[in-house]
Amino acid sequence: MPVKDYYKVLGVDKNASQDEIKSAYRKLAKQYHPDLHPGDTAAAEKFKEVNEAYSVVGDAEKRAKYDRGEMDMDGGGYNAFRGGGGFTATGFDDIFDMFTDMFSFGGGSSRRRAQQQNSVGSDITYTVELTFMESILGCKKPISFTRVERCATCGGTGAKDDEHYKVCDKCGGSGQVRRVQNTIFGQQVSIGACDKCHGSGHIITENCKACGGRGVINKNKIINVSIPAGVENGAVLSLAGEGNAPKGRSGRNGNLLLVISIKPSKVFKRDNLNLYVTVPVSFSTAVCGGQIEIPAPDGVFIHNLAEGTANGETLRFRNKGIHTARGATGDLFVTIDVEVPKGVTRSQKKALEDFERDCTMRNYGKRKAYLDEISKLYK
């Protein structure tokens, strides 16, 4: 075993997995990073030691050599910042990527993000306004919007033709260049966008006249969208590939995100798949019973209201609520609102008084129970 115990430096067991080693390194590297401890030489030394340890045991091949005692050591420690000992700039990428994740430095992770951004276009957000009935029944809506599309003339390159679309001679088409900087820790390698091609990997010597070298053009688009039955307010429907196109020959369009905005109904209230409606009923219908009109998603239906229905009573109609495309169904809840007539004539009042005289407490069960309870209070 070499003089330095790199497992001890990272605080892990010799049998630790590569993921455990990486996790320990991330924690220590962030803890002792010089940016968090300006002027602290002890933290700087610890930071260097942690990097040295991870540059060896963080690499499976170097770790195996280290465990066998075959690692080229330099004064009791492995020099991670020199050219010998099998260390390469590529081996440092994993370390540098982790600093990018923790401190938002430019580097490997930003390189991967740039590649992802170049291969996928951006999303478009569009608000779709629906009436309440459109939302519960589903509908088809024409959607008109402007999106970025790949230029048909140049195929997205931005160049007049292939002869004027050259691979960047500085980065070799990768869009990234490595920079070596001498620091107190030795040579550190950073990776950033190529300043000659601005990260595209290509040089345009003459622009496409159709798009002016952009590789993309703005175009108005109209599509018919099917809105599913039962969609809720605030829901987002994603249409894959209907968003903006990326620049370049390859890659796919982003998505079109449809944000649903539903106008409230003056008749219905909604709770999940259930619908609620209040139906005004005349006084005589509530007393004598009769037919009432009840609205539902599939139309108005007639219900025979039982005589003596009380104000505020709720009727439940199963499977009369919202039906979704997946087969789920809600219920319809109807609250009876007995309307007391206003502006009655003298003869109508007399008829009501006669009606009331003919009634007894047997006709008013709730009132009788109420009066009985009151009388008990004052005995």
Secondary structure, 3 states (H helix, E strand, C coil): CCCCCHHHHHCCCCCCCHHHHHHHHHHHHHHHCHHHCCCCHHHHHHHHHHHHHHHHHCCHHHHHHHHHCCCCCECCECCCCCCCCCCCHHHHHHHHHHHHHHHCCCCHHHHHHHHHHHHECCCEEEEEEECHHHHHHCEEEEEEEEEEEECCCCCCCCECCHHHEEECCCCCCCCEEEEEEEECCEEEEEEEECCCCCCCCEEECCECCCCCCCCEEEEEEEEEEEECCCCCCCCEEEECCCCCCCCCCCCECCCEEEEEEECCCCCEEEECCEEEEEEEEEHHHHHHCEEEEEEECCEEEEEEECCCCCCCCEEEECCCCCECCCCCECCEEEEEEEECCCCCCHHHHHHHHHHHHHCCHHHCHHHHHHHHHHHHHCC
